[in-house]
Amino acid sequence: MRRLGPDGWSGLVMLVVSVGVGLPVLLGAVEPRIGTIAWTSAFVGVFVAILVVVFSVRREFRIGAYAAAVVLSWAVVLGSSGAGLLPVLLVVVAALGPEIIRLPANLVVIALNTLVVALHTVGRGWVEPLIMGGFYALIQVASVLSVQAILREQRLRRELAEAHVDLQTATVLLESAARAAERLRISRELHDLVGHQLTVLSLELEAARHRDGADARPHVERAGEMARSLLSDVRVTVGQLREQPATDLRHALARIAKDVPGLDVDLLVDEDVTVDEEQAAALVRAVQEVVTNTLRHAEAQELWVRVERDGSVVRLSAEDDGRGAAEVTPGNGLRGFAERFEALGGGVEYDGTRGFRVHAWVPAR
């Protein structure tokens, strides 16, 4: 089931208003042209179709329900003996269009709705159809454009939130890459420096071994100087390595989850979780993908993320309170997510039956 956004709630409010305008017929105060049973069936059918549009997850159901709502709303208006405020139902149906169909098709619906209003007032002169048609046409256009603006604002906010998550993730990974590059530089220097000094030390000791007495002494002294120099260089290099902090997984993930616009992310990383740089990068990318997908597809309010040690594995679990999906079809992001974990000897599982849940694991250090 879909969670309602602001436009969905406003649609339901308008739906309640529409029930009110149909009460005279429902209560028997006005006799419809097509018979009470037929008119009531059409009227109820409109509301059932609108509820499917608002709550259904499957797009094909929503499109079919919207088409049914359009046609049945025409029957309701044309089948009533007095228009009253019933054309408000046409406004509601038109306002639901931006989520289902493109603007040109929505404008066609508005034009046809306007024609229905005008046809309903035929026989009352030409002024009333013109005024009523124009009035409801303007209301429909204003409603559709308002909903379009709301949807556009929601899309821009979602894109901003996704950019925020991407930026935080890139920052974390760049810092990790910088640390890895510095360690690589130090290791190369250590290899070059120590390798050269050990070679010289080995040659001096070999020369001293083939000489006796005073002839061997200069070689032994140079070997001693080389050993002291080597020890000093090793101490300096080890000190530099100790100054290079490992990735703080809790801090890195907290930066991604913090202040995500439009989504409350509850993050918990257990104290006993320890990972290497490659595993940390995979977990960071995984949380980024989960947060981004939640923003993009789930229509969720909250997301819970847990990273914990379970025996010989580190587990990542994430669950949102969004609409879920009957069938999960991984896109490029989720496939890349799974490939990273599988390359580290782990795996990923998805479940969209109630919200969207992800379970992933890698071998613990």
Secondary structure, 3 states (H helix, E strand, C coil): CCCCCHHHHHHHHHHHHHHHHHHHHHCCCCCCCCCHHHHHHHHHHHHHHHHHHHHCCCHHHHHHHHHHHHHHHHHHHHHCCCCCCCCHHHHHHHHCHHHCCCHHHHHHHHHHHHHHHHHHCCCCCCHHHHHHHHHHHHHHHHHHHHHHHHHHHHHHHHHHHHHHHHHHHHHHHHHHHHHHHHHHHHHHHHHHHHHHHHHHHHHHHHHHHCCCHHHCHHHHHHHHHHHHHHHHHHHHHHHHHHCCCCCCHHHHHHHHHCCCCCCEEEEEECCCCCCCHHHHHHHHHHHHHHHHHHHHHHCCCEEEEEEEEECCEEEEEEEECCCCCCCCCCCHHHHHHHHHHHHCCCEEEEECCCCCEEEEEEECC
